[in-house]
Amino acid sequence: MSFKENIQALFAPQTVAVIGASAAPGKVGHTVVHNMLEAGYTGRLIPVNPKADEILGLPVTKRIEDLPQGLDLAVIVVPVAAVVPSMEALAAIKCKAAIIITAGFKEVGKEGYALEQKLIEICTKNDIAMVGPNCLGLISTQDHNNASFAAGYPKEGTIAFFSQSGALCTAILDWALGENVGFSKFISLGNKAVINEAHMLECLRTDPNTSVILGYIENVANGADFIEQAAKVTREKPVIIIKSGTTAAGAKAASSHTGAIAGSDAAYTAAFRKTGIIRAVDMATLFDLAQAFSTQPLPEGPGLCVVTNSGGPGILAADATEKSPLLHMARLSNSTIDRMKEFLPPYASLYNPVDLIGDAPAERYRKTLEVVVDDPQVHSILVLLTPTASAEIMETAQAIIDVSKTTKKPIFVNYMGGLRTKPGMTLLSDAGIPCSIYPEPLIQSIETMYNYYLWRQTPAQEYPEIRRNRQKARLVINEARAKGATEVVEFQAQEVLRAYNLPTPGTVLARSSDEAVAGAEKIGYPVVLKIASPQISHKSDVGGVKVNLPDAEAVRNAFFDITARAQRLRPEAYIAGCLVQEMAPKGCKEIIIGFKRDDQFGPLLMFGLGGIYVEILKDIAFRLAPLGRDDAKNIIREIKSYMLLKGVRGEPPINFQAIEDILLTMSELSLDFPEIQEAEFNPVLVNAEKAVVADVRITLSAQ
C-alpha cells in the first residue's frame, strides 16, 4: 500500500480531527473547526486540545492517542515543535491522511528542513497522504469539507484548483465568490513534502465532480511524474496552469549556447507543450479561461461568427479574429444569408460580422442567433452589444441564454460599456455564458479552447527506433570521465557521432604540419583546419579555424598559424594539433541543434539558426526529450526564420528529413547518457541534398 491510496481520505473523510483546535476566535485552530461546521460537514468532527472541554458545541478529545483507530483525516495547527510528535502519534493510530497548516519547515532554513524530512519519513513509512506543511488547507465542496482557514466558501462547481501559494488560493476564492463561480476542490499544497501537483493531477483526473483543473506552480517536485500525469489528464480534461518565475534571472550559467539560452522557463514551456497543459500568462487570463472551459463546449472548428448591433466594434472583433493563428471569420452559407433576409431590415449587414444595426431589439438578436448556429461553417459565436438608446439589454441577454441551450456550439458575449450593461452581464454570467466588456479576451479564450480541441484530436506520438552503437559511445565518455574531464571536445566527440551514425565531414587529427598536409590530400582540397584542444571549446575566440584552404602550402601555413596563436592566447591549454576536415557542401545553411539537461524535466532540446545567428537573433525553439517524428517536424517549423530554410527567391528548400533525423538522434543520445549535461551540434550544415554535423561539443556533469 502507498500513501496515494489514502488521498481520497483528504477530500471525503468520514472522521476529521483538528489537532490544535482552539476555543478562541481568530486562532487558526478555531477557524478550521468553524469552517468545517459552516460548510455543513456531515461526518464526525473531533477537536483535539488538552486544555478545553468543548469548542463550538463539540466535545473535545484531550490526546491524539484517544482518537479512533484508522482516523481518516487530521488537520494539524499546533506550534511547529509539536508537529512531528503529533504526526508520530497519528501514525500510531493508523491515520490515513493529514493536512499540516503549521509553517516553519524547509521554507525557514536548515532546522526546518530537517523537521520536514522527519515528516516525510513518517508519512512514507506509514502510508499517510499528507498535504503541506505551510499551507492554507483544503476544500471539497461536494463533500462539504472545508479543512482550511480560508475566509469564504465557494459554491459547488466543476473547477478544481491547486496552488503552492496559500495567498493565491485566497485570491482565487475571493474572485469565485465575487463572480459566483463554482468550484469542486481547492488544494493549498504548501511545501509539497509528500503530496505534490503530480499526485493532484492523478487524483483529479478521475474525480467525477471536476471538469476543469487550474493550478499555480512555482516549481515542480518531480518532473517525470508531472509529465506522465499531465499527459494523461489533458486527454480528458483541460489543465490550465500559471507558472511564476519566468525570467532568466535564476538560470544557471552554462558553457554552451544551448545551455546559456535554455533557461528554466523554456523547460516549463516545453513541458506544458509536450503534455497539452494550457499556460495562462497572467491571473486575468487564468480567470477568463477557467470560466470559458467550465461553462462552454469546445469549438470543433476555427470558424467564428460575430453578431453585433454596431459596425465599428464588429470590425474590431473581426480584426482580432483574423490576427489569431487558429481562428478565422466564418463564411456564412447562402442559405444562412437567405434565411436572415426574411427578418432583418434591408440596411443590415448580412455578412460576417452580422451587423443588426443600433436599433436591434432582443428578438432580432434571437432570430439571428437561431439561424447562424445552424450554419455548418460556424463553430463559435461572439455576440456584441453596445448600449444604444434602444438596446434591450436584459431581454437580449435572455435571448442569448435561450439560444445557448439549443446548441452545442460555444457562445461568448461582449457587452460593451459598464453601468447600463452590468445587469445584463450578471444575468449572462449566472447562466454560464462568458461575458466581458472587451472582445479581445473572449476571442483569446475561444482560440485557446479550439487549440485544446485540436490537442485532444492529436494522436499519441510515435518514437522511431534510432540505430546506434551505445557501447562504442560509452567508451569515449568513460575515457573522458576517467581523466576527470568535464568536456568531450570535438576530436574526441567525433567518435560519438560516428557511433550514432550521424553525418560528419571527413576528418583527420593532425599532430604536425606534415600530417595536416597528408590528411588534406587524403580528404581532397579545399579543406578546413580547426584547433584540437580539450581546453579550447570556442575555437573562433582564439582564431582557431581556417576555411577553404586550397593546397598544401596553405594547409601548412594555417597549421603553424593556428597552433601558435592558440599557444600564445591559451598557454595553459594542451594543444593536440589540428583537425583537418572536408569543406561543407555548397549552398549550405547553418543550423544549431543542442540540448541541456534540465534539473526537473531532463533533456531540453533546442533548434535554431546556427553560427553567429544563434547569439544575435536567438530565433530558437525547444522540446523535451523524447522527440517523436511530429516533434522533430514542428520544432523546425516553429522558428521565425523557417521560411529561410524553406527557400526564398528561387532557392531550393533544405533537406528537412536529414535535419529531423539529426534531431531524433540527438534526442536519443540525451536519453542514453544521463551524465551528458549539455551537447551541441553547431553548426549543422544543410543544403537541399544533405546535412553534415560540422562541429560538436559534449559537456559532462561533475562526477
PLY file of the C-alpha trace (Angstrom):
ply
format ascii 1.0
element vertex 703
property float x
property float y
property float z
element edge 702
property int vertex1
property int vertex2
end_header
0.00 0.00 0.00
1.15 3.57 -0.60
0.01 6.96 0.62
-1.62 7.56 -2.79
-4.31 5.05 -1.87
-5.27 7.29 1.05
-5.60 10.52 -0.93
-9.39 10.23 -1.07
-9.44 10.48 2.73
-8.29 14.09 2.26
-11.40 15.02 0.31
-14.16 12.74 1.61
-13.25 11.83 5.20
-15.81 10.18 7.47
-13.97 11.35 10.58
-11.86 14.52 10.93
-9.73 15.54 13.91
-8.42 19.09 14.28
-5.16 18.81 16.20
-4.68 22.15 17.96
-8.34 23.19 17.85
-8.98 26.38 19.79
-11.97 27.95 21.54
-10.57 31.44 20.88
-11.99 33.19 17.80
-9.26 34.43 15.47
-6.98 31.45 16.17
-6.35 29.19 13.18
-7.43 26.18 15.25
-10.77 27.86 15.86
-11.25 28.93 12.24
-10.74 25.40 10.91
-13.41 23.96 13.20
-15.76 26.84 12.36
-15.19 26.38 8.61
-15.94 22.65 8.81
-19.22 23.34 10.59
-20.18 26.20 8.27
-19.54 24.00 5.22
-22.15 21.56 6.52
-19.73 18.70 7.14
-21.82 15.64 7.99
-19.13 13.30 9.31
-17.67 13.16 12.80
-15.62 16.25 13.70
-13.30 15.95 16.70
-11.46 18.97 18.16
-8.24 17.94 19.93
-6.99 20.21 22.73
-5.51 19.15 26.10
-6.98 22.14 27.96
-10.54 22.55 26.60
-13.72 20.54 27.15
-15.91 21.96 24.37
-15.27 24.00 21.19
-18.12 25.44 19.14
-20.50 22.96 20.73
-18.33 19.92 20.01
-16.86 17.68 22.74
-13.06 17.87 22.85
-10.63 14.95 22.87
-7.58 15.65 25.06
-4.95 13.45 23.40
-4.23 12.15 19.91
-3.82 8.68 21.39
-7.53 8.73 22.32
-8.70 9.31 18.73
-10.33 6.40 16.88
-8.08 3.90 15.13
-7.93 4.37 11.36
-8.78 8.08 11.58
-9.49 9.41 8.09
-8.11 12.94 8.31
-6.14 15.02 10.80
-5.77 18.79 10.36
-2.70 19.95 12.29
-2.45 23.54 13.56
-0.16 23.07 16.58
3.16 25.00 17.03
5.98 23.79 14.80
7.83 22.00 17.62
4.77 19.84 18.27
4.10 18.81 14.66
6.50 15.86 14.41
5.38 14.34 17.78
1.77 14.82 16.65
2.44 13.00 13.39
4.14 10.16 15.25
1.09 9.82 17.47
-1.21 9.88 14.43
0.86 7.20 12.73
0.43 5.02 15.83
-3.38 5.12 15.42
-3.03 4.45 11.67
-4.30 7.83 10.48
-4.87 7.81 6.71
-4.38 11.45 5.75
-3.15 14.72 7.23
-3.14 18.43 6.40
-0.35 20.33 8.13
-1.20 24.02 8.16
1.63 24.93 10.54
4.56 26.81 8.97
8.24 26.81 9.98
9.71 23.98 7.91
12.03 23.98 4.90
10.93 27.49 3.97
12.78 28.87 7.03
16.12 27.12 6.65
18.22 24.17 7.76
16.43 23.29 11.01
13.03 23.49 9.37
14.28 21.34 6.50
15.36 18.64 8.96
11.93 18.67 10.60
10.25 18.35 7.20
12.42 15.36 6.35
11.16 13.67 9.52
7.57 14.31 8.42
8.30 12.75 5.02
9.83 9.72 6.71
6.79 9.25 8.99
4.30 9.61 6.14
6.20 7.35 3.74
6.66 4.64 6.34
3.01 4.74 7.45
1.28 5.48 4.11
-0.12 8.83 5.28
-1.34 11.11 2.49
-0.10 14.46 3.72
-0.73 17.94 2.32
1.62 20.71 3.41
3.20 21.75 5.67
2.91 25.53 5.50
-0.42 25.54 3.66
-3.90 27.07 3.78
-5.65 23.72 3.85
-8.13 22.03 1.55
-11.76 22.39 0.42
-14.00 19.82 -1.28
-17.42 21.36 -1.89
-19.24 18.17 -2.86
-18.14 16.60 0.41
-18.94 19.75 2.46
-15.34 19.59 3.62
-13.62 22.90 4.42
-10.47 21.77 6.19
-8.83 25.18 5.82
-8.58 28.56 7.47
-9.74 30.37 4.31
-12.20 33.23 4.54
-15.24 32.30 2.46
-16.53 29.13 0.90
-17.24 28.72 -2.82
-20.43 27.32 -4.25
-20.37 23.85 -5.78
-18.96 23.71 -9.29
-16.73 21.75 -11.62
-13.43 23.69 -11.38
-10.61 22.30 -9.22
-7.69 24.48 -8.19
-4.34 23.58 -6.61
-1.62 26.02 -5.65
1.75 26.25 -3.98
0.70 29.66 -2.70
-1.93 29.81 0.03
-2.33 33.54 -0.57
-3.20 32.89 -4.20
-5.79 30.35 -3.07
-7.49 33.09 -1.06
-7.39 35.44 -4.06
-8.94 32.83 -6.37
-11.53 32.07 -3.72
-12.43 35.73 -3.36
-12.77 36.01 -7.16
-15.01 32.94 -7.22
-17.28 34.43 -4.57
-17.45 37.76 -6.40
-18.18 36.18 -9.78
-20.45 33.45 -8.42
-18.21 30.79 -9.95
-18.47 27.26 -8.60
-15.54 25.06 -7.58
-15.22 21.36 -6.85
-11.94 21.49 -4.91
-9.35 23.89 -3.54
-5.98 22.47 -2.55
-3.19 24.52 -0.99
-0.09 22.33 -1.49
2.31 24.38 0.65
5.77 22.85 0.78
4.69 19.68 -1.07
6.59 17.45 1.33
4.51 14.40 0.32
1.55 15.31 -1.90
2.58 17.34 -4.94
0.99 18.61 -8.14
1.53 15.29 -9.96
-0.49 13.47 -7.29
-3.22 16.09 -7.57
-3.40 15.69 -11.34
-3.66 11.92 -10.96
-6.42 12.29 -8.39
-8.41 14.98 -10.21
-8.30 13.08 -13.50
-10.70 10.51 -12.09
-12.75 12.94 -9.98
-16.31 12.88 -11.42
-17.03 16.31 -9.95
-14.14 18.06 -11.73
-14.20 19.05 -15.41
-11.51 21.77 -15.42
-8.24 21.84 -13.45
-6.45 25.08 -12.57
-3.03 25.32 -10.97
-0.43 27.77 -9.75
3.12 26.45 -9.54
6.49 27.92 -8.66
8.39 24.72 -9.32
7.63 21.04 -9.95
8.56 18.45 -7.34
9.11 15.56 -9.78
9.31 16.44 -13.46
8.92 12.90 -14.83
5.83 12.17 -12.72
4.35 15.56 -13.56
4.72 14.98 -17.31
3.32 11.45 -17.07
0.21 12.51 -15.15
-0.37 15.72 -17.10
-0.21 13.90 -20.43
-2.94 11.55 -19.22
-5.30 14.11 -17.72
-5.20 16.61 -20.60
-6.62 13.96 -22.93
-9.72 14.02 -20.73
-9.87 17.42 -19.01
-8.27 20.80 -19.64
-5.43 21.72 -17.28
-4.71 25.46 -17.06
-1.62 26.50 -15.12
0.03 29.79 -14.29
3.76 29.49 -13.63
5.72 32.12 -11.72
9.45 32.79 -12.01
9.52 33.20 -15.79
12.58 35.42 -16.05
16.08 34.21 -16.84
17.48 35.72 -13.63
17.51 32.36 -11.87
19.01 30.37 -14.75
22.36 28.68 -14.13
25.40 29.69 -16.12
26.27 27.30 -18.90
29.20 26.81 -21.21
27.36 26.24 -24.49
24.97 28.42 -26.45
22.27 25.88 -25.73
22.92 25.94 -22.01
23.00 29.71 -21.88
19.74 30.13 -23.77
17.79 27.14 -22.45
16.64 28.61 -19.15
14.26 27.11 -16.65
11.19 28.81 -18.12
11.93 27.32 -21.54
11.83 23.87 -19.93
8.45 24.55 -18.33
7.07 25.89 -21.59
8.30 22.75 -23.36
6.82 20.54 -20.63
3.44 22.24 -20.95
3.54 21.89 -24.73
4.51 18.22 -24.52
1.66 17.39 -22.16
-1.09 19.63 -23.53
-1.21 21.91 -20.48
-2.65 25.34 -21.21
-0.40 28.06 -19.84
-2.09 31.21 -18.55
0.21 34.20 -18.90
-1.46 36.17 -16.10
-4.20 35.96 -13.50
-6.79 37.67 -15.70
-6.27 35.04 -18.40
-6.48 32.25 -15.80
-9.86 33.55 -14.63
-11.14 34.00 -18.19
-10.11 30.51 -19.27
-11.49 28.92 -16.11
-14.91 30.39 -16.79
-14.83 29.60 -20.51
-13.78 25.96 -20.18
-16.14 25.26 -17.29
-19.24 26.70 -18.95
-18.95 26.25 -22.71
-18.47 23.30 -25.08
-15.27 23.18 -27.11
-15.43 24.71 -30.60
-14.98 21.94 -33.15
-13.58 24.18 -35.84
-11.95 27.57 -36.49
-14.98 29.45 -37.87
-16.16 32.34 -35.66
-19.30 34.35 -36.36
-19.71 37.83 -34.89
-23.24 39.18 -34.34
-23.33 42.86 -33.39
-25.52 45.96 -33.23
-22.60 48.23 -34.08
-20.35 48.16 -37.14
-17.19 49.55 -35.51
-16.94 47.05 -32.65
-17.82 44.28 -35.10
-14.87 45.24 -37.31
-12.55 45.35 -34.27
-13.67 41.84 -33.32
-13.13 40.68 -36.92
-9.61 42.19 -36.91
-8.77 40.40 -33.64
-10.07 37.13 -35.09
-8.02 37.39 -38.25
-4.88 38.03 -36.17
-5.39 34.69 -34.48
-3.16 31.91 -35.83
-6.04 29.43 -35.49
-9.37 31.22 -35.91
-10.97 32.89 -38.90
-14.22 34.67 -39.65
-16.65 32.02 -40.84
-18.00 32.41 -44.36
-21.76 32.16 -43.99
-23.60 29.91 -46.42
-26.09 31.24 -48.95
-28.94 29.50 -47.14
-27.98 31.25 -43.88
-27.95 34.63 -45.60
-31.28 33.93 -47.32
-32.90 33.00 -44.02
-31.65 36.22 -42.38
-33.01 38.30 -45.28
-36.51 37.18 -44.26
-36.46 39.14 -40.98
-33.51 41.54 -40.95
-34.02 45.11 -42.21
-32.61 45.86 -45.67
-29.91 48.13 -44.22
-28.49 45.36 -42.01
-25.19 43.69 -42.99
-25.80 40.01 -43.68
-22.16 39.01 -43.97
-19.86 38.09 -41.10
-19.73 40.18 -38.95
-23.53 40.28 -38.99
-24.50 43.89 -38.18
-28.05 44.10 -36.84
-27.84 47.93 -36.64
-28.09 50.01 -33.47
-31.88 49.78 -33.12
-31.81 45.96 -32.90
-34.30 44.65 -30.31
-33.81 41.40 -28.43
-35.99 39.48 -30.88
-33.72 40.43 -33.78
-30.74 39.02 -31.86
-32.71 35.86 -31.05
-33.74 35.12 -34.64
-30.26 35.85 -35.99
-28.58 33.58 -33.46
-31.06 30.79 -34.19
-30.02 30.97 -37.84
-26.23 31.28 -37.51
-25.91 28.42 -35.00
-27.25 26.13 -37.74
-24.56 27.12 -40.24
-22.02 24.28 -40.53
-19.21 26.78 -41.17
-19.86 28.48 -37.82
-18.11 26.76 -34.92
-18.32 29.50 -32.29
-20.25 32.74 -31.86
-19.34 36.10 -30.38
-22.32 38.35 -29.63
-21.59 42.09 -29.34
-23.95 44.67 -27.88
-23.34 48.38 -27.39
-25.80 50.16 -25.07
-27.63 52.30 -27.62
-30.76 54.13 -26.51
-32.96 51.39 -27.99
-30.87 48.40 -26.85
-32.86 45.87 -24.81
-30.05 44.79 -22.54
-31.77 42.32 -20.22
-34.09 40.94 -22.90
-31.18 40.40 -25.28
-29.23 38.62 -22.55
-32.18 36.28 -22.01
-32.48 35.64 -25.75
-28.78 34.67 -25.87
-29.28 32.35 -22.89
-32.29 30.70 -24.53
-30.42 30.07 -27.81
-27.35 28.75 -25.98
-29.49 25.97 -24.51
-30.34 24.71 -28.01
-26.80 24.35 -29.39
-23.51 22.58 -28.68
-21.56 25.49 -30.14
-19.89 27.88 -27.65
-21.37 31.37 -27.32
-19.45 34.31 -25.83
-20.83 37.78 -25.20
-19.19 41.20 -25.39
-21.42 43.72 -23.60
-19.57 46.96 -24.16
-19.92 49.77 -21.68
-20.34 49.45 -17.93
-23.15 50.99 -15.97
-26.12 50.15 -18.21
-24.82 46.76 -19.34
-23.82 45.42 -15.92
-27.21 43.82 -15.05
-27.22 42.00 -18.39
-23.66 40.78 -17.85
-24.62 39.45 -14.42
-27.58 37.59 -15.93
-25.35 36.05 -18.61
-22.60 35.07 -16.17
-25.10 33.45 -13.82
-26.35 31.42 -16.77
-22.81 30.19 -17.53
-22.11 32.36 -20.57
-18.69 34.09 -20.56
-19.19 37.83 -20.80
-16.75 40.74 -20.99
-16.71 44.44 -21.78
-13.88 43.82 -24.30
-13.91 41.41 -27.26
-10.20 40.50 -27.29
-10.12 38.34 -24.11
-13.16 36.43 -25.36
-11.55 35.75 -28.73
-8.39 34.62 -26.95
-10.47 32.21 -24.87
-12.15 30.81 -28.00
-8.75 30.35 -29.66
-7.37 28.56 -26.59
-10.39 26.28 -26.43
-10.07 25.41 -30.11
-6.35 24.74 -29.69
-7.21 22.37 -26.83
-9.82 20.69 -29.04
-7.07 20.10 -31.64
-4.78 18.70 -28.93
-7.47 16.20 -27.96
-7.67 15.06 -31.61
-3.91 14.67 -31.98
-2.80 11.02 -31.93
-0.12 9.92 -29.50
3.45 10.45 -30.66
5.38 7.66 -32.34
9.03 7.35 -31.39
11.19 5.88 -34.17
13.99 3.49 -33.30
17.46 5.00 -33.72
20.29 2.76 -34.90
23.38 3.36 -32.80
26.34 1.67 -31.10
25.96 2.72 -27.48
28.94 0.64 -26.35
31.27 2.49 -28.71
29.99 5.87 -27.49
30.23 4.68 -23.88
33.95 4.01 -24.29
34.57 7.63 -25.34
32.51 9.05 -22.46
34.08 6.73 -19.89
37.58 7.64 -21.08
36.85 11.34 -20.65
35.40 10.81 -17.16
38.34 8.63 -16.17
40.62 11.59 -16.92
38.42 13.87 -14.81
37.36 15.85 -17.87
34.03 17.67 -17.91
34.06 18.11 -21.67
34.41 15.81 -24.64
35.76 18.16 -27.28
35.40 17.77 -30.97
38.23 15.47 -31.96
37.08 13.01 -29.27
33.34 13.60 -29.73
33.61 12.71 -33.42
33.66 9.07 -32.31
30.35 9.54 -30.51
28.83 10.98 -33.70
30.02 8.01 -35.71
28.64 5.62 -33.09
25.24 7.22 -33.62
25.53 7.13 -37.43
25.38 10.91 -37.64
26.61 12.51 -40.89
30.04 14.06 -40.34
32.60 15.58 -42.70
35.73 13.62 -43.46
38.06 14.38 -40.54
41.69 13.63 -39.65
43.55 14.60 -36.46
46.92 16.03 -37.47
49.64 16.41 -34.82
52.09 18.08 -37.18
52.01 20.17 -40.33
53.14 17.17 -42.36
50.24 15.11 -41.01
47.92 18.02 -41.81
49.05 18.07 -45.43
48.76 14.28 -45.68
45.27 14.42 -44.23
44.22 17.20 -46.60
45.45 15.24 -49.62
43.55 12.18 -48.42
40.33 14.18 -47.93
40.77 16.35 -51.03
41.15 20.11 -51.34
39.87 22.57 -50.30
39.82 21.76 -46.57
39.16 23.29 -43.16
41.65 23.36 -40.25
40.45 23.62 -36.63
42.42 23.74 -33.39
42.20 20.48 -31.41
42.44 21.08 -27.67
40.43 19.72 -24.72
40.63 23.16 -23.10
39.51 25.24 -26.09
35.80 24.95 -26.70
35.08 28.07 -28.74
37.66 27.81 -31.48
36.88 31.09 -33.20
37.72 33.00 -30.00
41.40 32.12 -30.48
41.41 32.28 -34.28
41.38 28.51 -34.30
39.56 27.94 -37.59
40.79 28.38 -41.18
38.50 27.54 -44.08
38.78 26.95 -47.82
42.46 26.03 -47.78
43.26 25.21 -51.43
46.68 23.48 -51.32
49.49 22.01 -49.22
51.23 25.33 -48.66
48.04 26.93 -47.35
47.44 23.97 -45.05
51.00 24.03 -43.69
50.87 27.79 -43.03
47.42 27.52 -41.44
48.62 24.74 -39.11
51.51 26.83 -37.80
49.36 29.96 -37.53
46.51 28.24 -35.65
48.68 26.33 -33.17
50.99 29.26 -32.48
48.12 31.65 -31.86
46.37 29.15 -29.58
49.55 28.62 -27.53
50.00 32.36 -27.20
46.41 33.14 -26.20
45.81 30.00 -24.12
49.22 28.99 -22.73
47.62 26.63 -20.19
45.83 24.62 -22.89
47.08 21.28 -24.19
47.28 21.54 -27.99
46.78 18.14 -29.61
47.19 19.56 -33.10
44.55 20.42 -35.69
41.56 18.70 -37.17
41.60 18.58 -40.95
38.09 18.46 -42.38
36.50 18.48 -45.79
34.74 21.70 -46.77
30.99 21.96 -46.39
28.77 21.24 -49.37
27.80 24.27 -51.44
24.69 26.31 -50.70
24.53 25.30 -47.04
22.64 26.99 -44.25
23.94 26.84 -40.68
21.73 25.18 -38.06
22.23 24.63 -34.33
20.88 21.52 -32.61
21.60 21.07 -28.93
20.31 20.05 -25.56
20.70 20.98 -21.93
19.67 18.67 -19.11
17.03 20.45 -17.04
17.01 19.63 -13.32
13.27 18.91 -13.34
12.36 17.62 -16.78
15.52 16.10 -18.22
16.94 16.82 -21.70
15.63 20.07 -23.23
16.39 20.13 -26.94
16.98 23.32 -28.89
16.78 24.07 -32.60
17.55 27.29 -34.48
19.76 29.03 -36.98
23.40 28.29 -36.17
26.70 30.06 -36.20
26.58 33.67 -35.05
22.82 33.84 -35.68
22.01 31.91 -32.52
23.82 34.58 -30.47
22.33 37.58 -32.26
18.81 36.53 -33.27
18.10 33.86 -30.65
15.45 32.55 -33.03
15.10 29.16 -31.37
12.53 26.55 -30.41
12.52 23.97 -27.63
11.16 20.49 -26.99
11.67 17.96 -24.21
13.05 14.52 -24.98
11.99 12.07 -26.16
11.17 13.54 -29.57
8.68 11.90 -31.87
8.74 12.43 -35.62
5.99 15.08 -35.35
8.01 16.88 -32.65
11.01 16.98 -34.97
8.89 18.40 -37.81
7.23 21.02 -35.61
10.33 22.31 -33.82
11.85 23.15 -37.22
8.72 24.93 -38.40
8.36 26.90 -35.19
11.30 29.26 -35.61
10.58 32.64 -37.21
13.23 32.10 -39.88
11.65 28.86 -41.08
10.95 30.44 -44.47
14.69 30.90 -44.99
15.07 27.15 -44.64
12.09 26.51 -46.89
13.72 28.55 -49.62
13.25 32.13 -50.82
13.75 33.82 -54.21
14.20 30.59 -56.08
16.46 28.87 -53.55
15.64 25.20 -53.02
14.43 24.13 -49.57
16.85 22.42 -47.24
16.69 18.66 -46.72
14.21 18.70 -43.81
14.26 14.91 -43.44
18.02 15.00 -42.78
17.58 17.64 -40.05
14.69 15.71 -38.50
16.87 12.59 -38.35
19.64 14.51 -36.57
17.13 15.92 -34.06
15.77 12.45 -33.33
19.29 11.11 -32.88
20.24 13.96 -30.55
17.14 13.15 -28.50
18.17 9.52 -28.22
21.74 10.45 -27.28
20.44 12.68 -24.50
18.41 9.82 -23.04
21.13 7.18 -23.43
23.72 9.11 -21.38
22.36 10.89 -18.28
25.90 12.05 -17.48
25.89 14.34 -20.53
24.84 17.72 -19.14
24.91 19.59 -22.44
25.62 18.76 -26.06
25.71 20.96 -29.10
25.98 20.45 -32.85
26.88 23.93 -34.10
26.86 24.35 -36.94
24.98 21.64 -38.71
25.45 22.47 -42.38
22.47 21.60 -44.56
21.52 22.15 -48.17
18.90 20.63 -50.45
20.74 17.32 -50.63
22.14 16.50 -47.20
23.11 17.67 -43.72
26.50 17.41 -42.01
27.38 17.92 -38.33
30.35 20.22 -38.78
31.17 20.85 -35.11
30.25 19.16 -31.84
30.74 19.73 -28.13
29.70 17.44 -25.29
29.76 18.66 -21.68
29.65 16.13 -18.84
28.24 16.57 -15.37
30.65 16.74 -12.44
31.43 13.31 -11.01
0 1
1 2
2 3
3 4
4 5
5 6
6 7
7 8
8 9
9 10
10 11
11 12
12 13
13 14
14 15
15 16
16 17
17 18
18 19
19 20
20 21
21 22
22 23
23 24
24 25
25 26
26 27
27 28
28 29
29 30
30 31
31 32
32 33
33 34
34 35
35 36
36 37
37 38
38 39
39 40
40 41
41 42
42 43
43 44
44 45
45 46
46 47
47 48
48 49
49 50
50 51
51 52
52 53
53 54
54 55
55 56
56 57
57 58
58 59
59 60
60 61
61 62
62 63
63 64
64 65
65 66
66 67
67 68
68 69
69 70
70 71
71 72
72 73
73 74
74 75
75 76
76 77
77 78
78 79
79 80
80 81
81 82
82 83
83 84
84 85
85 86
86 87
87 88
88 89
89 90
90 91
91 92
92 93
93 94
94 95
95 96
96 97
97 98
98 99
99 100
100 101
101 102
102 103
103 104
104 105
105 106
106 107
107 108
108 109
109 110
110 111
111 112
112 113
113 114
114 115
115 116
116 117
117 118
118 119
119 120
120 121
121 122
122 123
123 124
124 125
125 126
126 127
127 128
128 129
129 130
130 131
131 132
132 133
133 134
134 135
135 136
136 137
137 138
138 139
139 140
140 141
141 142
142 143
143 144
144 145
145 146
146 147
147 148
148 149
149 150
150 151
151 152
152 153
153 154
154 155
155 156
156 157
157 158
158 159
159 160
160 161
161 162
162 163
163 164
164 165
165 166
166 167
167 168
168 169
169 170
170 171
171 172
172 173
173 174
174 175
175 176
176 177
177 178
178 179
179 180
180 181
181 182
182 183
183 184
184 185
185 186
186 187
187 188
188 189
189 190
190 191
191 192
192 193
193 194
194 195
195 196
196 197
197 198
198 199
199 200
200 201
201 202
202 203
203 204
204 205
205 206
206 207
207 208
208 209
209 210
210 211
211 212
212 213
213 214
214 215
215 216
216 217
217 218
218 219
219 220
220 221
221 222
222 223
223 224
224 225
225 226
226 227
227 228
228 229
229 230
230 231
231 232
232 233
233 234
234 235
235 236
236 237
237 238
238 239
239 240
240 241
241 242
242 243
243 244
244 245
245 246
246 247
247 248
248 249
249 250
250 251
251 252
252 253
253 254
254 255
255 256
256 257
257 258
258 259
259 260
260 261
261 262
262 263
263 264
264 265
265 266
266 267
267 268
268 269
269 270
270 271
271 272
272 273
273 274
274 275
275 276
276 277
277 278
278 279
279 280
280 281
281 282
282 283
283 284
284 285
285 286
286 287
287 288
288 289
289 290
290 291
291 292
292 293
293 294
294 295
295 296
296 297
297 298
298 299
299 300
300 301
301 302
302 303
303 304
304 305
305 306
306 307
307 308
308 309
309 310
310 311
311 312
312 313
313 314
314 315
315 316
316 317
317 318
318 319
319 320
320 321
321 322
322 323
323 324
324 325
325 326
326 327
327 328
328 329
329 330
330 331
331 332
332 333
333 334
334 335
335 336
336 337
337 338
338 339
339 340
340 341
341 342
342 343
343 344
344 345
345 346
346 347
347 348
348 349
349 350
350 351
351 352
352 353
353 354
354 355
355 356
356 357
357 358
358 359
359 360
360 361
361 362
362 363
363 364
364 365
365 366
366 367
367 368
368 369
369 370
370 371
371 372
372 373
373 374
374 375
375 376
376 377
377 378
378 379
379 380
380 381
381 382
382 383
383 384
384 385
385 386
386 387
387 388
388 389
389 390
390 391
391 392
392 393
393 394
394 395
395 396
396 397
397 398
398 399
399 400
400 401
401 402
402 403
403 404
404 405
405 406
406 407
407 408
408 409
409 410
410 411
411 412
412 413
413 414
414 415
415 416
416 417
417 418
418 419
419 420
420 421
421 422
422 423
423 424
424 425
425 426
426 427
427 428
428 429
429 430
430 431
431 432
432 433
433 434
434 435
435 436
436 437
437 438
438 439
439 440
440 441
441 442
442 443
443 444
444 445
445 446
446 447
447 448
448 449
449 450
450 451
451 452
452 453
453 454
454 455
455 456
456 457
457 458
458 459
459 460
460 461
461 462
462 463
463 464
464 465
465 466
466 467
467 468
468 469
469 470
470 471
471 472
472 473
473 474
474 475
475 476
476 477
477 478
478 479
479 480
480 481
481 482
482 483
483 484
484 485
485 486
486 487
487 488
488 489
489 490
490 491
491 492
492 493
493 494
494 495
495 496
496 497
497 498
498 499
499 500
500 501
501 502
502 503
503 504
504 505
505 506
506 507
507 508
508 509
509 510
510 511
511 512
512 513
513 514
514 515
515 516
516 517
517 518
518 519
519 520
520 521
521 522
522 523
523 524
524 525
525 526
526 527
527 528
528 529
529 530
530 531
531 532
532 533
533 534
534 535
535 536
536 537
537 538
538 539
539 540
540 541
541 542
542 543
543 544
544 545
545 546
546 547
547 548
548 549
549 550
550 551
551 552
552 553
553 554
554 555
555 556
556 557
557 558
558 559
559 560
560 561
561 562
562 563
563 564
564 565
565 566
566 567
567 568
568 569
569 570
570 571
571 572
572 573
573 574
574 575
575 576
576 577
577 578
578 579
579 580
580 581
581 582
582 583
583 584
584 585
585 586
586 587
587 588
588 589
589 590
590 591
591 592
592 593
593 594
594 595
595 596
596 597
597 598
598 599
599 600
600 601
601 602
602 603
603 604
604 605
605 606
606 607
607 608
608 609
609 610
610 611
611 612
612 613
613 614
614 615
615 616
616 617
617 618
618 619
619 620
620 621
621 622
622 623
623 624
624 625
625 626
626 627
627 628
628 629
629 630
630 631
631 632
632 633
633 634
634 635
635 636
636 637
637 638
638 639
639 640
640 641
641 642
642 643
643 644
644 645
645 646
646 647
647 648
648 649
649 650
650 651
651 652
652 653
653 654
654 655
655 656
656 657
657 658
658 659
659 660
660 661
661 662
662 663
663 664
664 665
665 666
666 667
667 668
668 669
669 670
670 671
671 672
672 673
673 674
674 675
675 676
676 677
677 678
678 679
679 680
680 681
681 682
682 683
683 684
684 685
685 686
686 687
687 688
688 689
689 690
690 691
691 692
692 693
693 694
694 695
695 696
696 697
697 698
698 699
699 700
700 701
701 702
